[in-house]
Amino acid sequence: MSPRGKGIASGPIRMSRKRAGLWAASWVSVLLLLTGATSLINGSQAPSGSGTTSPTPSAAPLSSVSLTFDAGRSSQMEAARILKDHGLRGTFFIDSGFVGAPDYMTTDNLHTLAADQNEIGGHTVTLADVTSVEPDEASRQICNDRVNLTDWGFKVTSFAYPFAASTPKSEEQVAGCGYNSARGLGEITTPIDCAGCAAAETVRPADLFRTRATSEVGSKWTLADLQATVAQAEKAGGWLQLTFYDVDNSGSPRSISPALFEQFATWLAARTQQGTMAVRTVHDVIGSVAKPVVNGPVAAPAAPGTNALRNPGLETAGKYGLPQCWQVSSYGKNAVVLSTLNPGHSGVVARRLDVSEYSSGDAKLLPVLDLGACAPSVSTGHSYSLRAWYQSTAKTQFEVYYRNKLGTWTYWTASPWFAANTSYEQAIWDTPPVPAGAEAISFGLNLFSDGQLATDDYEMYDTVGAPSP
């Protein structure tokens, strides 16, 4: 689930020419020095990458190709194996809050990548569009991702923008978090798109915090497309960043098959022997040392007696048809639609979940699972009073999640059931004491069957100092 908050941006938003949709991932990187690699594990030295033969005086301008991978998808470990087999290395941009989740890499996977001299880069904690959240939330997403990865033992100098979205403000934030570069998408010409764009990024990019890359390589790409993109960059001279998401046989628009990636790696490894092009990580290209880590701003718990929720009445509209600071979450096999009701329980609107085709799982509306802009911070050992007005055709309950220091969200607990009601009733429940390590919670009333559930006027208080219902 990707956090979405109030859209606050400074200056024009820069995005890829072809945005792949709400869940698409994208990245950003930068270059400056065509040197051998330094270690991606703190405190050790790493050998230079293969294929760095110097060109003869009559050769074309020396070019670099960086193979970058977004979001730390588990399928990318197959790509890493293929790279190792051919003496190549890549840059893997990681959302640290997703590490260990289904379909994502584990920390052991990351250490395997680094041991094979691949680079580990940042991609925000929870795949956040840093142009669509408040400045403090953007800083937490960018800075704390780098803190997490550094704490795991990696040297992290390169960043990639989720959804290829950046503004002058977010570029300043990336630099302020200690990165040396950041990468966009969709600004280099390929046989697939971006006709009229440059053939490659310059060796010394004009903007280190918005370096240009191709659009994401997906199922429409062929071996000939990949080869042509490299060849045109080699002819022009400069730096080419190719971007991959899944490397599997799913056939999804954002994936390429391992067989195609194997063919491309074989061709690319042979190409480096000509001496006019080398495959390098983003850090190899950019150079410079790893700067000290910077923590993002802390989101403090609400004061006693204060409702900890933002937009509790769901009155303020956000993006994608959702209330600001709220998201729909579901799992299992069911179809869910969120609609707006007029009037609401106490204001202009309420929101209703409609679940159909139910087979398993549940659906709920809850505060965005972010790093503090919307999800309320809590104190370990404290209990919280959760309240919401609802009417429903089926029984419902509060389902509660908590976030740890890394930014990872985990299911915590659930309330007893509340009966179906044809008119608004207030559901009230006090949580158990917050467990050690939990820094925030998010909760919502859910549906575990076909039915309708309208909710409004949410509240959350520390039980110490909570007002009477």
FIBA-476238 format. One record per residue (C-alpha): residue number from 1; x, z, y; residue in three letters. Coordinates in Angstrom, 2 decimals, m for minus. Layout:
BEGIN
<NUM, <X, Z, Y>, "ALA"> ...
This chain:
BEGIN
<1, <0.00, 0.00, 0.00>, "MET"> <2, <1.39, m0.99, 3.23>, "SER"> <3, <0.92, 1.28, 6.27>, "PRO"> <4, <m0.95, m0.12, 9.19>, "ARG"> <5, <m1.38, 1.74, 12.44>, "GLY"> <6, <m2.27, 1.09, 16.05>, "LYS"> <7, <m0.68, m2.14, 17.16>, "GLY"> <8, <1.88, m1.28, 19.84>, "ILE"> <9, <4.57, m3.81, 20.59>, "ALA"> <10, <6.99, m4.46, 23.40>, "SER"> <11, <7.47, m8.09, 24.33>, "GLY"> <12, <6.43, m11.09, 22.29>, "PRO"> <13, <6.16, m10.62, 18.54>, "ILE"> <14, <8.53, m12.87, 16.63>, "ARG"> <15, <7.38, m13.82, 13.16>, "MET"> <16, <8.07, m16.44, 10.54>, "SER"> <17, <6.44, m19.79, 11.11>, "ARG"> <18, <4.64, m19.39, 7.83>, "LYS"> <19, <3.50, m15.82, 7.18>, "ARG"> <20, <2.71, m15.28, 3.54>, "ALA"> <21, <m0.18, m12.86, 4.08>, "GLY"> <22, <m0.85, m9.15, 4.41>, "LEU"> <23, <1.36, m8.09, 1.53>, "TRP"> <24, <4.10, m10.63, 2.08>, "ALA"> <25, <7.56, m9.25, 2.54>, "ALA"> <26, <10.27, m10.63, 4.71>, "SER"> <27, <13.73, m9.69, 5.96>, "TRP"> <28, <16.43, m9.92, 8.50>, "VAL"> <29, <20.21, m10.08, 8.45>, "SER"> <30, <23.17, m10.95, 10.58>, "VAL"> <31, <26.72, m12.28, 10.62>, "LEU"> <32, <29.92, m12.21, 12.53>, "LEU"> <33, <32.98, m12.32, 10.33>, "LEU"> <34, <33.68, m14.53, 7.32>, "LEU"> <35, <35.69, m11.95, 5.39>, "THR"> <36, <35.93, m10.57, 1.89>, "GLY"> <37, <33.54, m7.84, 0.80>, "ALA"> <38, <33.90, m4.16, 1.44>, "THR"> <39, <32.40, m1.73, m0.98>, "SER"> <40, <28.68, m1.13, m1.07>, "LEU"> <41, <29.24, 2.33, m2.52>, "ILE"> <42, <30.50, 4.82, 0.06>, "ASN"> <43, <34.18, 5.56, m0.10>, "GLY"> <44, <35.47, 2.80, m2.40>, "SER"> <45, <36.89, m0.68, m2.07>, "GLN"> <46, <35.42, m3.80, m3.60>, "ALA"> <47, <37.06, m7.12, m4.39>, "PRO"> <48, <36.20, m10.28, m2.52>, "SER"> <49, <33.42, m12.46, m3.88>, "GLY"> <50, <34.22, m15.46, m6.00>, "SER"> <51, <34.29, m18.96, m4.59>, "GLY"> <52, <36.20, m18.21, m1.37>, "THR"> <53, <38.83, m20.92, m1.66>, "THR"> <54, <40.07, m21.98, 1.78>, "SER"> <55, <39.20, m25.56, 2.75>, "PRO"> <56, <41.89, m28.17, 3.28>, "THR"> <57, <42.52, m29.36, 6.87>, "PRO"> <58, <40.32, m32.42, 6.22>, "SER"> <59, <37.40, m30.42, 4.79>, "ALA"> <60, <34.02, m29.95, 6.47>, "ALA"> <61, <33.41, m26.72, 8.46>, "PRO"> <62, <33.46, m23.65, 6.23>, "LEU"> <63, <29.88, m22.52, 5.47>, "SER"> <64, <28.46, m19.34, 3.97>, "SER"> <65, <25.36, m18.95, 1.82>, "VAL"> <66, <23.72, m15.54, 1.43>, "SER"> <67, <21.21, m14.98, m1.37>, "LEU"> <68, <18.82, m12.28, m0.20>, "THR"> <69, <16.02, m10.51, m2.09>, "PHE"> <70, <13.14, m8.59, m0.52>, "ASP"> <71, <11.42, m5.32, m1.38>, "ALA"> <72, <13.39, m4.24, m4.48>, "GLY"> <73, <11.11, m5.90, m7.01>, "ARG"> <74, <12.02, m5.10, m10.62>, "SER"> <75, <11.97, m8.82, m11.50>, "SER"> <76, <15.00, m9.26, m9.25>, "GLN"> <77, <17.17, m7.54, m11.84>, "MET"> <78, <17.01, m10.78, m13.84>, "GLU"> <79, <18.31, m12.62, m10.79>, "ALA"> <80, <21.09, m10.04, m10.49>, "ALA"> <81, <22.08, m10.66, m14.10>, "ARG"> <82, <22.26, m14.40, m13.46>, "ILE"> <83, <24.34, m13.86, m10.33>, "LEU"> <84, <26.80, m11.69, m12.24>, "LYS"> <85, <27.11, m14.27, m15.00>, "ASP"> <86, <28.17, m16.85, m12.40>, "HIS"> <87, <30.44, m14.61, m10.34>, "GLY"> <88, <28.02, m14.51, m7.40>, "LEU"> <89, <26.60, m11.62, m5.37>, "ARG"> <90, <23.47, m11.05, m3.31>, "GLY"> <91, <21.91, m8.76, m0.72>, "THR"> <92, <18.90, m6.72, m1.84>, "PHE"> <93, <16.64, m5.31, 0.88>, "PHE"> <94, <14.94, m2.15, m0.39>, "ILE"> <95, <11.80, m0.23, 0.60>, "ASP"> <96, <13.02, 3.21, m0.44>, "SER"> <97, <9.52, 4.71, m0.64>, "GLY"> <98, <8.65, 2.27, m3.44>, "PHE"> <99, <11.74, 2.91, m5.58>, "VAL"> <100, <10.62, 4.00, m9.03>, "GLY"> <101, <7.05, 2.73, m8.58>, "ALA"> <102, <5.57, 0.22, m11.05>, "PRO"> <103, <7.06, m3.29, m10.56>, "ASP"> <104, <9.85, m1.93, m8.35>, "TYR"> <105, <13.47, m1.02, m9.06>, "MET"> <106, <14.67, 2.45, m9.95>, "THR"> <107, <17.63, 4.26, m8.40>, "THR"> <108, <19.58, 3.43, m11.56>, "ASP"> <109, <18.83, m0.26, m10.93>, "ASN"> <110, <20.16, 0.06, m7.39>, "LEU"> <111, <23.38, 1.66, m8.60>, "HIS"> <112, <23.78, m1.14, m11.14>, "THR"> <113, <23.42, m3.70, m8.35>, "LEU"> <114, <26.02, m1.94, m6.21>, "ALA"> <115, <28.44, m1.54, m9.14>, "ALA"> <116, <28.29, m5.33, m9.52>, "ASP"> <117, <29.25, m5.67, m5.82>, "GLN"> <118, <25.80, m6.63, m4.58>, "ASN"> <119, <24.75, m5.29, m1.19>, "GLU"> <120, <21.90, m2.80, m0.66>, "ILE"> <121, <20.07, m3.26, 2.65>, "GLY"> <122, <17.07, m1.68, 4.39>, "GLY"> <123, <13.48, m2.98, 4.57>, "HIS"> <124, <11.56, 0.10, 5.91>, "THR"> <125, <10.38, 3.00, 3.78>, "VAL"> <126, <6.93, 1.64, 2.88>, "THR"> <127, <6.94, m2.06, 3.82>, "LEU"> <128, <5.74, m1.45, 7.37>, "ALA"> <129, <5.11, m4.13, 9.97>, "ASP"> <130, <7.19, m2.48, 12.68>, "VAL"> <131, <5.40, m4.46, 15.41>, "THR"> <132, <1.99, m3.05, 14.42>, "SER"> <133, <2.74, 0.67, 14.39>, "VAL"> <134, <3.56, 3.13, 17.14>, "GLU"> <135, <7.20, 3.33, 18.28>, "PRO"> <136, <7.86, 6.71, 16.63>, "ASP"> <137, <6.41, 5.46, 13.32>, "GLU"> <138, <8.52, 2.30, 13.54>, "ALA"> <139, <11.64, 4.41, 14.09>, "SER"> <140, <10.80, 6.61, 11.11>, "ARG"> <141, <10.22, 3.56, 8.91>, "GLN"> <142, <13.50, 1.88, 9.94>, "ILE"> <143, <15.80, 4.89, 10.30>, "CYS"> <144, <14.57, 6.98, 7.37>, "ASN"> <145, <14.84, 4.06, 4.96>, "ASP"> <146, <18.53, 3.86, 5.84>, "ARG"> <147, <18.86, 7.66, 5.51>, "VAL"> <148, <17.30, 7.58, 2.02>, "ASN"> <149, <19.50, 4.74, 0.81>, "LEU"> <150, <22.62, 6.35, 2.28>, "THR"> <151, <21.75, 9.67, 0.65>, "ASP"> <152, <21.68, 7.81, m2.67>, "TRP"> <153, <25.29, 6.76, m2.08>, "GLY"> <154, <25.00, 3.25, m0.61>, "PHE"> <155, <26.68, 1.79, 2.45>, "LYS"> <156, <23.74, 0.30, 4.36>, "VAL"> <157, <24.48, m2.03, 7.26>, "THR"> <158, <21.92, m4.86, 6.99>, "SER"> <159, <18.16, m4.84, 7.62>, "PHE"> <160, <15.31, m7.28, 7.02>, "ALA"> <161, <12.01, m7.22, 8.92>, "TYR"> <162, <8.91, m6.89, 6.72>, "PRO"> <163, <6.60, m9.83, 7.40>, "PHE"> <164, <9.45, m11.31, 9.50>, "ALA"> <165, <7.85, m9.57, 12.49>, "ALA"> <166, <9.98, m8.27, 15.33>, "SER"> <167, <9.88, m7.69, 19.08>, "THR"> <168, <12.68, m6.88, 21.53>, "PRO"> <169, <11.66, m3.22, 21.14>, "LYS"> <170, <11.88, m3.25, 17.33>, "SER"> <171, <15.24, m5.02, 17.50>, "GLU"> <172, <16.49, m2.18, 19.72>, "GLU"> <173, <15.15, 0.31, 17.18>, "GLN"> <174, <16.99, m1.37, 14.31>, "VAL"> <175, <20.23, m1.22, 16.27>, "ALA"> <176, <19.53, 2.40, 17.21>, "GLY"> <177, <19.14, 3.33, 13.55>, "CYS"> <178, <22.73, 2.21, 12.94>, "GLY"> <179, <22.28, m1.22, 11.37>, "TYR"> <180, <24.72, m4.02, 12.18>, "ASN"> <181, <22.22, m6.87, 11.78>, "SER"> <182, <18.62, m7.77, 11.00>, "ALA"> <183, <17.06, m10.90, 9.53>, "ARG"> <184, <13.91, m12.91, 10.17>, "GLY"> <185, <12.36, m15.73, 8.12>, "LEU"> <186, <11.10, m19.27, 8.49>, "GLY"> <187, <13.49, m20.43, 11.24>, "GLU"> <188, <15.77, m22.76, 9.24>, "ILE"> <189, <14.64, m26.22, 8.18>, "THR"> <190, <13.99, m26.92, 4.50>, "THR"> <191, <12.32, m29.74, 2.55>, "PRO"> <192, <9.29, m27.40, 2.36>, "ILE"> <193, <8.78, m26.46, 6.02>, "ASP"> <194, <10.16, m25.89, 9.51>, "CYS"> <195, <10.86, m29.54, 10.29>, "ALA"> <196, <12.95, m29.77, 13.43>, "GLY"> <197, <14.47, m26.31, 13.00>, "CYS"> <198, <18.22, m25.78, 12.79>, "ALA"> <199, <19.96, m26.59, 9.51>, "ALA"> <200, <21.80, m23.25, 9.50>, "ALA"> <201, <22.36, m20.12, 11.50>, "GLU"> <202, <25.51, m20.18, 13.62>, "THR"> <203, <28.63, m18.45, 12.33>, "VAL"> <204, <28.30, m16.01, 15.21>, "ARG"> <205, <24.53, m15.62, 15.70>, "PRO"> <206, <23.18, m15.50, 19.22>, "ALA"> <207, <20.99, m12.53, 18.21>, "ASP"> <208, <22.46, m10.24, 15.57>, "LEU"> <209, <19.14, m8.45, 15.31>, "PHE"> <210, <17.10, m11.58, 14.65>, "ARG"> <211, <19.26, m13.79, 12.49>, "THR"> <212, <17.61, m16.95, 11.21>, "ARG"> <213, <16.79, m17.65, 7.57>, "ALA"> <214, <14.67, m20.05, 5.56>, "THR"> <215, <11.12, m19.23, 4.62>, "SER"> <216, <10.73, m17.33, 1.36>, "GLU"> <217, <11.59, m19.37, m1.73>, "VAL"> <218, <8.50, m19.61, m3.93>, "GLY"> <219, <6.73, m21.61, m6.59>, "SER"> <220, <6.61, m24.80, m4.49>, "LYS"> <221, <10.40, m25.04, m4.42>, "TRP"> <222, <12.33, m27.25, m6.83>, "THR"> <223, <16.00, m27.35, m7.70>, "LEU"> <224, <16.32, m30.43, m5.51>, "ALA"> <225, <14.80, m28.50, m2.57>, "ASP"> <226, <17.29, m25.67, m2.98>, "LEU"> <227, <20.21, m28.06, m3.30>, "GLN"> <228, <19.14, m30.08, m0.26>, "ALA"> <229, <18.81, m26.93, 1.85>, "THR"> <230, <22.34, m25.85, 0.93>, "VAL"> <231, <23.77, m29.35, 1.40>, "ALA"> <232, <22.34, m29.77, 4.88>, "GLN"> <233, <23.65, m26.35, 5.93>, "ALA"> <234, <27.06, m27.20, 4.48>, "GLU"> <235, <27.12, m30.44, 6.42>, "LYS"> <236, <26.14, m28.72, 9.68>, "ALA"> <237, <28.48, m25.79, 9.18>, "GLY"> <238, <27.39, m22.19, 9.69>, "GLY"> <239, <25.47, m19.65, 7.69>, "TRP"> <240, <22.48, m20.15, 5.39>, "LEU"> <241, <20.30, m17.25, 4.26>, "GLN"> <242, <17.95, m17.96, 1.36>, "LEU"> <243, <15.20, m15.46, 0.63>, "THR"> <244, <13.64, m14.58, m2.74>, "PHE"> <245, <10.85, m12.20, m3.81>, "TYR"> <246, <9.92, m12.31, m7.51>, "ASP"> <247, <12.08, m14.06, m10.10>, "VAL"> <248, <9.77, m14.29, m13.10>, "ASP"> <249, <7.45, m16.60, m15.02>, "ASN"> <250, <4.23, m15.45, m13.33>, "SER"> <251, <3.82, m18.69, m11.40>, "GLY"> <252, <2.67, m16.75, m8.35>, "SER"> <253, <3.24, m18.40, m4.95>, "PRO"> <254, <6.01, m15.92, m4.14>, "ARG"> <255, <8.02, m16.32, m7.34>, "SER"> <256, <10.43, m18.74, m8.94>, "ILE"> <257, <11.23, m18.85, m12.63>, "SER"> <258, <14.44, m17.38, m14.06>, "PRO"> <259, <15.19, m20.83, m15.49>, "ALA"> <260, <15.13, m22.41, m12.01>, "LEU"> <261, <17.20, m19.60, m10.57>, "PHE"> <262, <19.72, m20.05, m13.40>, "GLU"> <263, <19.97, m23.79, m12.66>, "GLN"> <264, <20.47, m23.12, m8.96>, "PHE"> <265, <23.11, m20.42, m9.55>, "ALA"> <266, <25.00, m22.74, m11.92>, "THR"> <267, <24.98, m25.51, m9.32>, "TRP"> <268, <25.88, m23.14, m6.49>, "LEU"> <269, <28.82, m21.61, m8.37>, "ALA"> <270, <30.21, m25.10, m9.03>, "ALA"> <271, <29.64, m26.03, m5.38>, "ARG"> <272, <31.85, m23.20, m4.18>, "THR"> <273, <34.80, m24.79, m6.02>, "GLN"> <274, <34.84, m27.61, m3.45>, "GLN"> <275, <36.26, m25.16, m0.92>, "GLY"> <276, <33.85, m25.90, 1.92>, "THR"> <277, <31.25, m23.24, 1.13>, "MET"> <278, <31.22, m19.66, m0.20>, "ALA"> <279, <28.47, m17.32, m1.37>, "VAL"> <280, <28.70, m14.04, 0.52>, "ARG"> <281, <26.54, m10.99, 1.06>, "THR"> <282, <25.12, m10.43, 4.53>, "VAL"> <283, <27.58, m7.60, 5.07>, "HIS"> <284, <30.47, m9.89, 4.12>, "ASP"> <285, <29.39, m12.35, 6.78>, "VAL"> <286, <28.68, m9.82, 9.54>, "ILE"> <287, <31.55, m7.44, 8.90>, "GLY"> <288, <31.95, m4.18, 10.87>, "SER"> <289, <31.85, m0.61, 9.57>, "VAL"> <290, <28.86, 1.45, 8.49>, "ALA"> <291, <27.66, 3.57, 11.41>, "LYS"> <292, <26.42, 7.17, 11.07>, "PRO"> <293, <22.83, 7.55, 9.90>, "VAL"> <294, <20.12, 8.44, 12.41>, "VAL"> <295, <16.98, 10.31, 11.43>, "ASN"> <296, <13.63, 9.14, 12.74>, "GLY"> <297, <11.51, 11.45, 14.91>, "PRO"> <298, <9.76, 14.30, 13.08>, "VAL"> <299, <5.95, 14.38, 12.92>, "ALA"> <300, <4.93, 18.04, 13.24>, "ALA"> <301, <1.80, 19.57, 11.64>, "PRO"> <302, <m1.24, 20.05, 13.88>, "ALA"> <303, <m1.66, 23.39, 15.61>, "ALA"> <304, <m4.06, 25.94, 14.02>, "PRO"> <305, <m7.68, 25.15, 14.78>, "GLY"> <306, <m6.89, 21.51, 15.64>, "THR"> <307, <m8.29, 18.60, 13.63>, "ASN"> <308, <m5.16, 16.98, 12.16>, "ALA"> <309, <m6.76, 13.54, 11.74>, "LEU"> <310, <m6.53, 10.60, 14.11>, "ARG"> <311, <m9.66, 8.54, 14.71>, "ASN"> <312, <m11.70, 11.01, 12.63>, "PRO"> <313, <m15.01, 9.40, 13.60>, "GLY"> <314, <m13.77, 5.91, 12.60>, "LEU"> <315, <m14.88, 4.66, 16.04>, "GLU"> <316, <m11.65, 2.91, 17.08>, "THR"> <317, <m11.15, m0.47, 15.42>, "ALA"> <318, <m7.77, m1.38, 13.97>, "GLY"> <319, <m6.39, m4.47, 12.28>, "LYS"> <320, <m7.81, m6.39, 9.34>, "TYR"> <321, <m11.34, m5.06, 9.86>, "GLY"> <322, <m10.29, m1.45, 9.22>, "LEU"> <323, <m10.68, 1.60, 11.45>, "PRO"> <324, <m7.46, 2.40, 13.26>, "GLN"> <325, <m5.27, 4.72, 11.15>, "CYS"> <326, <m7.38, 4.23, 7.98>, "TRP"> <327, <m7.00, 2.09, 4.89>, "GLN"> <328, <m8.97, 1.24, 1.76>, "VAL"> <329, <m7.25, 2.18, m1.49>, "SER"> <330, <m8.37, 1.32, m4.98>, "SER"> <331, <m7.01, 1.06, m8.50>, "TYR"> <332, <m8.28, m0.09, m11.87>, "GLY"> <333, <m10.84, m2.85, m12.38>, "LYS"> <334, <m13.50, m2.93, m9.70>, "ASN"> <335, <m14.47, m4.89, m6.59>, "ALA"> <336, <m14.66, m3.03, m3.28>, "VAL"> <337, <m15.93, m4.07, 0.16>, "VAL"> <338, <m15.79, m1.99, 3.36>, "LEU"> <339, <m18.60, m2.54, 5.85>, "SER"> <340, <m19.63, m1.04, 9.20>, "THR"> <341, <m22.87, 0.89, 9.69>, "LEU"> <342, <m24.61, 1.31, 13.05>, "ASN"> <343, <m25.23, 3.97, 14.11>, "PRO"> <344, <m22.91, 6.47, 12.43>, "GLY"> <345, <m23.50, 10.11, 11.64>, "HIS"> <346, <m22.68, 11.25, 15.17>, "SER"> <347, <m21.30, 8.20, 16.93>, "GLY"> <348, <m21.67, 4.44, 17.14>, "VAL"> <349, <m20.35, 3.59, 13.66>, "VAL"> <350, <m19.79, 4.88, 10.16>, "ALA"> <351, <m18.07, 3.05, 7.31>, "ARG"> <352, <m19.50, 2.25, 3.88>, "ARG"> <353, <m17.70, 1.43, 0.65>, "LEU"> <354, <m19.57, m0.86, m1.75>, "ASP"> <355, <m18.17, m0.89, m5.30>, "VAL"> <356, <m19.34, m3.46, m7.84>, "SER"> <357, <m18.15, m4.92, m11.14>, "GLU"> <358, <m16.86, m1.45, m12.00>, "TYR"> <359, <m14.89, m1.09, m15.20>, "SER"> <360, <m12.25, 1.53, m14.35>, "SER"> <361, <m10.42, 3.28, m11.52>, "GLY"> <362, <m11.87, 4.22, m8.15>, "ASP"> <363, <m12.02, 3.24, m4.45>, "ALA"> <364, <m11.78, 5.32, m1.28>, "LYS"> <365, <m11.20, 5.19, 2.48>, "LEU"> <366, <m8.35, 7.45, 3.59>, "LEU"> <367, <m5.75, 7.92, 6.37>, "PRO"> <368, <m2.97, 5.34, 6.19>, "VAL"> <369, <m0.18, 6.33, 3.81>, "LEU"> <370, <2.55, 6.24, 6.43>, "ASP"> <371, <5.31, 8.51, 7.73>, "LEU"> <372, <3.34, 10.53, 10.27>, "GLY"> <373, <1.53, 8.33, 12.78>, "ALA"> <374, <m1.74, 8.55, 10.80>, "CYS"> <375, <m1.14, 10.67, 7.69>, "ALA"> <376, <m1.24, 14.32, 8.83>, "PRO"> <377, <1.86, 16.46, 8.33>, "SER"> <378, <1.49, 19.75, 6.44>, "VAL"> <379, <3.41, 22.96, 5.78>, "SER"> <380, <4.52, 23.98, 2.30>, "THR"> <381, <2.43, 26.82, 0.88>, "GLY"> <382, <m0.46, 26.34, 3.31>, "HIS"> <383, <m3.98, 25.36, 2.23>, "SER"> <384, <m6.11, 22.90, 4.18>, "TYR"> <385, <m9.83, 22.60, 4.77>, "SER"> <386, <m11.00, 19.02, 4.14>, "LEU"> <387, <m14.36, 17.97, 5.54>, "ARG"> <388, <m16.39, 14.77, 5.82>, "ALA"> <389, <m20.02, 13.76, 6.27>, "TRP"> <390, <m21.30, 11.39, 3.60>, "TYR"> <391, <m24.29, 9.79, 1.95>, "GLN"> <392, <m23.91, 8.15, m1.45>, "SER"> <393, <m25.78, 6.59, m4.35>, "THR"> <394, <m23.34, 8.22, m6.79>, "ALA"> <395, <m21.37, 11.45, m7.06>, "LYS"> <396, <m18.12, 11.64, m5.14>, "THR"> <397, <m15.09, 13.91, m4.65>, "GLN"> <398, <m12.09, 14.34, m2.38>, "PHE"> <399, <m8.99, 12.71, m3.85>, "GLU"> <400, <m5.72, 13.94, m2.33>, "VAL"> <401, <m2.20, 12.46, m2.19>, "TYR"> <402, <1.00, 13.91, m0.77>, "TYR"> <403, <4.18, 12.39, 0.64>, "ARG"> <404, <7.66, 13.71, m0.06>, "ASN"> <405, <10.83, 13.61, 2.04>, "LYS"> <406, <11.72, 10.12, 0.78>, "LEU"> <407, <8.40, 8.74, 2.00>, "GLY"> <408, <7.00, 8.31, m1.52>, "THR"> <409, <3.28, 8.97, m1.96>, "TRP"> <410, <2.02, 10.71, m5.12>, "THR"> <411, <m1.41, 11.70, m6.40>, "TYR"> <412, <m1.81, 15.46, m6.02>, "TRP"> <413, <m5.27, 16.82, m6.79>, "THR"> <414, <m9.03, 16.34, m6.49>, "ALA"> <415, <m11.99, 18.47, m5.47>, "SER"> <416, <m15.07, 19.27, m7.55>, "PRO"> <417, <m17.83, 16.67, m7.48>, "TRP"> <418, <m20.32, 16.37, m4.63>, "PHE"> <419, <m23.80, 15.16, m5.56>, "ALA"> <420, <m25.32, 11.87, m4.45>, "ALA"> <421, <m27.32, 12.16, m1.22>, "ASN"> <422, <m29.75, 9.82, 0.54>, "THR"> <423, <m29.08, 11.49, 3.91>, "SER"> <424, <m25.84, 12.76, 5.46>, "TYR"> <425, <m24.41, 15.98, 4.02>, "GLU"> <426, <m21.06, 17.57, 4.80>, "GLN"> <427, <m18.55, 17.80, 1.96>, "ALA"> <428, <m16.17, 20.75, 2.45>, "ILE"> <429, <m13.28, 21.81, 0.22>, "TRP"> <430, <m10.11, 23.87, 0.59>, "ASP"> <431, <m7.01, 22.52, m1.12>, "THR"> <432, <m4.66, 24.61, m3.22>, "PRO"> <433, <m1.41, 25.63, m1.46>, "PRO"> <434, <0.68, 22.58, m0.61>, "VAL"> <435, <3.49, 22.22, m3.19>, "PRO"> <436, <7.16, 22.45, m2.31>, "ALA"> <437, <8.58, 19.15, m1.11>, "GLY"> <438, <5.28, 17.81, 0.26>, "ALA"> <439, <5.48, 16.86, 3.95>, "GLU"> <440, <2.08, 15.18, 4.53>, "ALA"> <441, <m1.23, 14.60, 2.80>, "ILE"> <442, <m3.91, 11.93, 2.83>, "SER"> <443, <m7.38, 12.23, 1.34>, "PHE"> <444, <m10.69, 10.47, 1.01>, "GLY"> <445, <m14.04, 10.61, m0.74>, "LEU"> <446, <m14.09, 8.21, m3.67>, "ASN"> <447, <m16.42, 6.23, m5.90>, "LEU"> <448, <m15.84, 6.17, m9.66>, "PHE"> <449, <m18.69, 3.77, m10.42>, "SER"> <450, <m20.77, 0.97, m8.96>, "ASP"> <451, <m22.47, 2.25, m5.84>, "GLY"> <452, <m22.39, 2.80, m2.11>, "GLN"> <453, <m20.66, 5.57, m0.16>, "LEU"> <454, <m21.00, 5.94, 3.62>, "ALA"> <455, <m18.64, 8.37, 5.39>, "THR"> <456, <m18.03, 9.57, 8.94>, "ASP"> <457, <m16.64, 12.45, 11.01>, "ASP"> <458, <m13.66, 13.55, 8.91>, "TYR"> <459, <m11.86, 16.82, 9.62>, "GLU"> <460, <m8.74, 18.54, 8.32>, "MET"> <461, <m7.58, 22.02, 9.36>, "TYR"> <462, <m5.04, 24.55, 8.24>, "ASP"> <463, <m7.27, 27.18, 6.62>, "THR"> <464, <m5.58, 29.75, 8.85>, "VAL"> <465, <m7.44, 29.36, 12.14>, "GLY"> <466, <m9.90, 26.74, 10.86>, "ALA"> <467, <m13.23, 26.69, 12.75>, "PRO"> <468, <m16.43, 27.42, 10.92>, "SER"> <469, <m18.19, 24.32, 9.50>, "PRO"> 
